[in-house]
Amino acid sequence: MRILILLFIFSVTIDAHLFSFNANKSLLLSVEGDSLKDLILKDVVLNPKGNVFIWMNSECPICNKYPNIWKKLALEFPDFTFIGVFTSYEDRKMAKGFIKKYKIPFQWFMDKDNKLAHFLKVTITPEVLFIDAKANIIYRGATDDWFYALGKNKLAPQQFYLKNALISYKNIQPVLPFYTHPIGCIFSY
């Protein structure tokens, strides 16, 4: 049984390839001895200003609608790093094909045994998490309100949740909403 332990420590710095924590003002989440830094592949370069993790699945119809939006956001917000995360149910070859097909310009990795998804309680693709340098979740949920139910979408999104969160955070403003319900393909740990 996995136990979620919240440990308050005091700061986080980011090395070139992984989170490293020291003793100043931060929150470290730990699951059976793993921390966020342990669950992200070492080749993934994190950004000290913030990182946007996007859970993807090449077979999810909604995921196949969003690559152009994610690419545009990554270009519009170069101060933050965008990272694609594929569940362990995804075939590596299909994940590579998805990245190549949509010319996704950001880093990506396979979430081995869905440990990161379990750690962060992600169960839907696509779901985005914007995490700051102190490992705080600033925003999580849908990219926007384009899809409002499975198989049901608007002609164009009207609420740009992730974009607004990035703008607010960058301008040192409160990020609201903090959470929106993602619509997409469900997976389990």
N, C-alpha and C positions, 0 to 999 in steps of 0.2 A: 504494500500500500504506500502510495506516495504521500508524503506529508509536506504541506506548504509551510515554510517557516519564514517569518518576516524578521529580518535582522536590520536594525538601524545602525548604519555606520555613517561615517561622516563625509566622504567625498569620493568622487570617481574621476579618474583620468582615463583617456583612451590612448592606448598604444597604437602603433600603425596597424596592427592586425587584430587586436582583441581588447575587450574591456579589462582594465586593471583597476582594482579598488584600493583606496588607502583610507586613512582614518579621518575624514572630514565630511560631514553633512550629506549623506546619501542613503538611499534605501537599497539594500541588496536582497533580492528574493532568492530563496534557496529551496530546492526540491531534492531530497535525499542526497545532499552534498553537492549537487550541481548548482551553478549560478548561471546567470545570463551569459557571461563570458565563456562558460564551458560548453554552451549549447550552440554557439555560432562557429562555423568552420573557421579555422585559422587563416585561410586565404582571403576571407572577407575583410575588406578594409572599412573600418568604421570611422565616422566623422565626429569630431568633438563638438560640432554645433548641433547635430541631430541626425537621426536616421529614420527613413521611412521603409518599413518592412511590408511587402505586399505578398500575401499568400496567393499562389496561382495554381491552376490545374489546366493542362492543355485540352482536356476533354470537357471542361465546364463551359457551356455556351456563353454564360455571362462573362467569364474570364476572357473569352475570345473577342468580346466587344470593347474591352478597355485598354489594350496596349497603346493605342495612339494617345489616349488621354494621359496615361502614366508617363509616356515618353515626353509629352508636352510639359507636364508638371516637373519632370526631372530637369528639363532644359530651362524652365522658368525659375526654378529654385536650385541653382547650382551650389548654394551654401549648405544644402542638405544632401546626404547620400541616400539614394534609392536602392533597395536590395530586394530582389525577387526570392521568394521562398516556395519551393515545391514540396508537397507532402511526400512521405515515404511510399505512398500508394502510386505515385507517379513513376512511370518508366523513365529512366534517365535519358534515353534516346529521344523519347517524345518531348521531354522538357527542353532538351537542346534544340529540337525541331521547332518548338513554340518560340523560343528566344530568337532563332534564326529567321523564322517565317515573319515575325513582326518586327524584326530588327530592333529588339529591345536593347538599349545602350547601357543598361546598368548591370551591376553584379547580381549573381544569383547562386543559390545552392540548394541541395537536397536536404531536407530536414530528416536526418536519420532517425528512424523509429518514431517520428513525429514528437520528439522530445521538446523541441522549442515550442511547437504548437500547444502541447500539453502544458508546458510551463506557463505560457501566456494565455491559456484557455481559448485558443483559436480553433474553431470547428467549421468554418465556412470559407470557401474560396469563391470570389475574391474577398479578402478582408485586409484592411490596411491598419498598421500601427505606427504612429509617429512617436519615437522614443528619443528623449533628450540625452545629453551627455552624462547625466546622473542616473540613467536607467529608469527615469520616470516616464510612464506612458502619458503623453500629452493629449493624444487623440487616438481613438480606435473605432473602427466600423467600416462603413461604406465610403467609397471614393466620393460619391455624390448621390443624388436622388433619382438618377436616370431609371433604375429598376426599383419598383415599389412592391413587387411580388414575383415569385417565380414565373417566368414567361410573360410578365407584364411590365412594360416600360413606357415612359413618356417619349414624345418625339425628341426632346432634348432635356437635359437636366436643368433644374432651376435652382437647386441648392448645391453648392460646391464645397462639401464638408471638408475634405482634405486640403484643398487649396486655401480655404478660409482659415483653417487651423494653422497652416504654414505661415500665412500672412500675419495672423494675430501673434503667433509666437515670435516671429521675426521682429515685429513692432512692439514687443514686450507688452502685449495686451492679453487679457484672459481668453482662453480658447473655449468657445462655446459653439455648439455643443461639444462636450468631452467625448460622448459616445453616441453612435447611431447604430441601428441594427443592420448588419450587412445582409444583403440578399444574394444567394448563390447556391453553390453545391455543397452539401453537408458531408463532412468526413468525421471519422472517430479516431481515437488514439488506439 
